[in-house]
């Protein structure tokens, strides 16, 4: 994949990460959402026309900048967001070096989510500057953290981030409303049983949506309403619990247990086990030998 070029002041561009980290799900989500970490020198920062929607989240302290379109100076602060829709261009003059997170979304993702939400034809996105939105910032930071860790969370996490980001962008001008609908007991059981049976494999939101027979965005919303957890967090908890049982009842090594429960590697298992149950794989193995 090629990285879109910006102004010559961009000194460092991290490799763009595709959300699907496993060949099994690459066809369903490839290129739906991508991320790049940019370090930009003082001077002109230009975002030329592109075929994708771009979201820039400012990641530096206060950066004084000049917008030639309105002829004014502005101060960009960490968390400020610039939205540049497909086919539009943006940019500004920065007085100091700054960092920014660039997320790009395919128009197809936006159109699919709009259709799933029953929004009919997709309303044209508007260019926005210095937008403050905690949800968009949180989603960008979550994907960035996973990216910097080597994308251990895989395609299910990136799929969920992409859908959530699309939903938020589509609803920027709308008030929060309750959407009717839920997963039936049979649908929820099908999804839960599938997760248990396929816990070792890379799971994607697309696959689980097909199992439930609903759209990606509806599964994301209705699953949380039914369980109190996002799909991604539920899968992580089930993987942690399966790993705990294997560590207690088998002779598998920690790395083997990580593989058998769908974690990217041993340290990924350790991280989530400490976070979810406050224990480490080594500690659980030691408790088994003592018992």
C-alpha positions as CSV (number, residue, x, y, z in Angstrom):
1,X,0.0,0.0,0.0
2,X,1.3,3.5,-0.8
3,X,1.2,6.3,1.7
4,X,-0.5,9.4,0.6
5,X,2.0,12.3,0.4
6,X,1.5,15.5,2.2
7,X,3.7,18.7,2.3
8,X,7.4,18.3,2.1
9,X,7.5,19.4,5.8
10,X,6.3,15.9,6.9
11,X,9.4,14.4,8.3
12,X,8.2,11.0,9.4
13,X,5.3,8.9,8.3
14,X,4.6,5.7,10.2
15,X,3.6,2.8,8.0
16,X,-0.2,2.8,7.5
17,X,-1.8,-0.2,9.2
18,X,-4.6,-2.1,7.6
19,X,-7.2,-3.2,10.1
20,X,-7.2,-6.9,9.1
21,X,-4.1,-8.5,10.6
22,X,-4.9,-12.0,9.6
23,X,-5.4,-13.4,6.1
24,X,-8.7,-14.9,7.0
25,X,-10.4,-11.5,7.4
26,X,-8.3,-9.3,5.1
27,X,-10.9,-9.4,2.3
28,X,-13.8,-8.1,4.4
29,X,-12.1,-5.1,6.1
30,X,-9.0,-4.3,4.1
31,X,-8.5,-0.6,3.7
32,X,-11.7,0.3,5.5
33,X,-9.8,2.4,8.1
34,X,-6.1,3.1,8.2
35,X,-3.9,5.0,10.6
36,X,-0.7,7.0,10.2
37,X,1.3,8.9,12.8
38,X,2.8,12.1,11.3
39,X,5.5,14.4,12.6
40,X,5.4,17.7,10.7
41,X,8.0,20.4,10.6
42,X,7.0,24.1,11.0
43,X,5.6,25.6,7.8
44,X,3.0,24.5,5.4
45,X,1.0,21.4,6.0
46,X,-1.2,20.4,3.1
47,X,-3.8,17.7,2.8
48,X,-4.5,17.4,-1.0
49,X,-7.6,15.9,-2.5
50,X,-8.0,12.2,-2.0
51,X,-10.5,9.4,-2.5
52,X,-10.9,8.8,1.2
53,X,-12.3,10.7,4.2
54,X,-9.5,11.9,6.5
55,X,-9.6,12.7,10.2
56,X,-6.6,14.5,11.8
57,X,-6.3,14.4,15.6
58,X,-3.8,16.9,16.8
59,X,-1.3,15.2,19.1
60,X,1.0,18.0,20.3
61,X,0.8,20.8,22.8
62,X,-0.5,24.2,21.7
63,X,0.5,24.9,18.1
64,X,-0.1,28.3,16.6
65,X,-1.3,28.1,13.1
66,X,-2.6,30.3,10.3
67,X,-5.5,29.6,8.0
68,X,-5.2,31.4,4.7
69,X,-8.9,30.7,3.8
70,X,-10.2,32.9,6.6
71,X,-7.1,35.0,7.1
72,X,-6.8,34.3,10.9
73,X,-4.5,32.7,13.4
74,X,-5.7,29.8,15.5
75,X,-4.1,27.7,18.3
76,X,-4.4,23.9,17.8
77,X,-4.3,21.9,21.0
78,X,-4.0,18.2,21.7
79,X,-7.3,16.6,20.7
80,X,-8.4,19.2,18.2
81,X,-9.8,17.5,15.1
82,X,-9.7,18.4,11.4
83,X,-12.2,16.5,9.1
84,X,-11.3,16.6,5.4
85,X,-14.0,14.7,3.4
86,X,-13.1,12.8,0.2
87,X,-12.5,15.1,-2.7
88,X,-11.7,18.0,-0.5
89,X,-8.4,19.5,0.5
90,X,-7.2,21.1,3.7
91,X,-4.2,22.5,5.4
92,X,-2.6,25.4,7.4
93,X,0.6,27.1,8.2
94,X,2.1,25.9,11.5
95,X,4.6,28.1,13.4
96,X,6.2,25.1,15.2
97,X,6.7,21.3,14.7
98,X,3.8,19.2,15.6
99,X,2.5,15.6,15.7
100,X,-0.9,14.5,14.4
101,X,-2.7,11.2,14.0
102,X,-4.3,10.7,10.6
103,X,-7.2,8.3,10.2
104,X,-8.6,7.6,6.8
105,X,-11.9,5.9,6.0
106,X,-13.1,4.5,2.8
107,X,-16.3,6.0,1.4
108,X,-17.6,2.5,1.1
109,X,-17.4,2.0,4.8
110,X,-19.4,5.2,5.4
111,X,-22.0,4.3,2.9
112,X,-22.4,0.8,4.3
113,X,-22.8,2.1,7.9
114,X,-25.3,4.7,6.7
115,X,-27.4,2.0,5.0
116,X,-27.2,-0.2,8.1
117,X,-28.4,2.6,10.3
118,X,-31.3,3.3,8.0
119,X,-30.0,6.7,7.1
120,X,-30.9,6.2,3.4
121,X,-28.5,8.1,1.1
122,X,-25.3,9.3,2.7
123,X,-25.4,13.0,3.5
124,X,-22.3,14.8,2.3
125,X,-19.7,15.2,5.0
126,X,-18.6,18.8,5.6
127,X,-15.1,20.0,6.1
128,X,-14.5,20.9,9.8
129,X,-11.6,22.4,11.7
130,X,-10.7,22.6,15.4
131,X,-13.6,20.2,16.2
132,X,-13.7,18.9,19.7
133,X,-15.2,15.4,20.1
134,X,-14.2,13.1,22.9
135,X,-15.5,10.0,21.2
136,X,-13.5,10.6,18.0
137,X,-10.4,11.4,20.0
138,X,-10.8,8.2,22.1
139,X,-11.3,6.0,19.1
140,X,-8.2,7.5,17.4
141,X,-6.1,7.1,20.5
142,X,-7.2,3.5,21.0
143,X,-6.3,2.5,17.4
144,X,-3.0,4.4,17.7
145,X,-2.1,2.6,20.9
146,X,-2.9,-0.8,19.3
147,X,-0.8,0.2,16.2
148,X,2.2,1.2,18.3
149,X,2.0,-2.1,20.2
150,X,2.2,-4.0,16.9
151,X,-1.6,-4.4,16.4
152,X,-1.9,-7.4,18.8
153,X,-5.7,-6.9,19.0
154,X,-6.2,-7.9,15.4
155,X,-9.0,-7.3,12.9
156,X,-11.9,-7.5,15.3
157,X,-10.7,-4.4,17.2
158,X,-9.9,-2.4,14.1
159,X,-13.2,-3.3,12.5
160,X,-15.0,-2.1,15.6
161,X,-13.1,1.1,15.7
162,X,-13.8,1.8,12.0
163,X,-17.6,1.2,12.4
164,X,-17.7,3.3,15.6
165,X,-15.8,6.1,13.9
166,X,-18.2,6.0,10.9
167,X,-21.2,6.1,13.1
168,X,-19.9,9.1,15.0
169,X,-19.0,11.0,11.9
170,X,-22.5,10.4,10.5
171,X,-24.1,11.6,13.7
172,X,-22.0,14.8,14.3
173,X,-25.1,17.0,13.5
174,X,-27.6,14.8,15.2
175,X,-28.8,14.6,18.8
176,X,-28.4,11.2,20.5
177,X,-31.5,9.1,20.0
178,X,-32.5,5.7,21.2
179,X,-32.5,3.2,18.4
180,X,-35.1,0.5,18.7
181,X,-34.2,-3.1,18.3
182,X,-32.2,-5.8,20.1
183,X,-30.6,-9.2,19.6
184,X,-33.1,-12.1,20.2
185,X,-32.0,-14.7,22.7
186,X,-31.4,-17.1,19.8
187,X,-29.2,-14.6,18.0
188,X,-27.2,-13.8,21.1
189,X,-26.7,-17.5,21.8
190,X,-25.5,-18.1,18.3
191,X,-22.9,-15.4,18.6
192,X,-21.7,-16.5,22.1
193,X,-21.5,-20.1,21.0
194,X,-19.6,-19.2,17.9
195,X,-17.1,-17.2,20.0
196,X,-16.6,-20.1,22.3
197,X,-16.1,-22.6,19.5
198,X,-13.7,-20.3,17.5
199,X,-11.9,-18.7,20.5
200,X,-8.5,-19.7,19.0
201,X,-9.1,-18.1,15.6
202,X,-9.0,-14.4,14.6
203,X,-12.6,-13.2,14.9
204,X,-13.9,-10.2,13.0
205,X,-17.0,-8.1,13.5
206,X,-18.0,-9.0,9.9
207,X,-18.0,-12.7,10.7
208,X,-19.9,-12.3,14.0
209,X,-22.5,-10.1,12.3
210,X,-23.1,-12.8,9.7
211,X,-23.5,-15.4,12.5
212,X,-26.1,-13.1,14.2
213,X,-27.8,-12.2,10.9
214,X,-27.6,-8.4,11.5
215,X,-25.4,-5.6,10.3
216,X,-22.0,-4.7,11.8
217,X,-23.3,-1.5,13.4
218,X,-26.4,-3.2,14.9
219,X,-24.4,-6.0,16.3
220,X,-22.0,-3.6,17.9
221,X,-24.9,-1.6,19.6
222,X,-27.2,-4.5,20.4
223,X,-24.5,-6.9,21.7
224,X,-23.4,-4.2,24.3
225,X,-27.0,-3.6,25.2
226,X,-27.5,-7.3,25.9
227,X,-24.2,-8.1,27.7
228,X,-22.9,-4.8,29.0
229,X,-19.7,-5.3,27.1
230,X,-18.5,-4.4,23.6
231,X,-17.9,-7.4,21.3
232,X,-14.2,-6.9,21.5
233,X,-14.1,-6.7,25.3
234,X,-16.4,-9.8,25.6
235,X,-14.1,-11.8,23.3
236,X,-11.1,-10.7,25.4
237,X,-12.7,-11.8,28.6
238,X,-13.6,-15.2,27.3
239,X,-10.1,-15.6,26.0
240,X,-8.6,-14.7,29.3
241,X,-10.9,-17.1,31.1
242,X,-10.2,-19.9,28.7
243,X,-6.4,-19.2,29.1
244,X,-6.8,-19.3,32.9
245,X,-8.4,-22.7,32.8
246,X,-5.8,-24.1,30.5
247,X,-3.0,-22.8,32.7
248,X,-4.6,-24.5,35.7
249,X,-5.5,-27.8,34.1
250,X,-2.9,-28.5,31.4
251,X,0.8,-28.8,30.8
252,X,0.8,-26.3,27.9
253,X,3.4,-23.6,28.1
254,X,2.3,-20.0,28.4
255,X,3.1,-19.3,24.8
256,X,1.1,-22.4,23.7
257,X,-1.9,-21.2,25.8
258,X,-1.7,-17.8,24.2
259,X,-1.9,-19.4,20.8
260,X,-4.7,-21.7,21.8
261,X,-6.8,-18.8,23.1
262,X,-6.4,-16.4,20.2
263,X,-3.9,-14.0,21.6
264,X,-1.2,-12.6,19.3
265,X,1.6,-13.6,21.6
266,X,2.6,-14.3,25.2
267,X,2.9,-10.7,26.3
268,X,-0.5,-9.9,24.8
269,X,-2.0,-12.6,27.0
270,X,-0.1,-11.4,30.1
271,X,-1.3,-7.8,29.5
272,X,-4.9,-8.7,29.3
273,X,-4.8,-11.2,32.1
274,X,-3.4,-8.7,34.5
275,X,-5.9,-6.1,33.3
276,X,-9.0,-8.4,33.6
277,X,-8.3,-10.6,36.6
278,X,-5.2,-9.0,38.3
279,X,-3.1,-12.1,37.8
280,X,-0.3,-13.2,35.5
281,X,0.1,-16.4,33.6
282,X,3.2,-17.3,35.5
283,X,1.4,-16.6,38.8
284,X,-1.4,-18.9,37.8
285,X,1.0,-21.7,36.8
286,X,2.9,-21.3,40.1
287,X,-0.4,-21.6,42.1
288,X,-1.1,-24.8,40.3
289,X,2.2,-26.3,41.2
290,X,1.8,-25.3,44.8
291,X,-1.6,-26.9,45.0
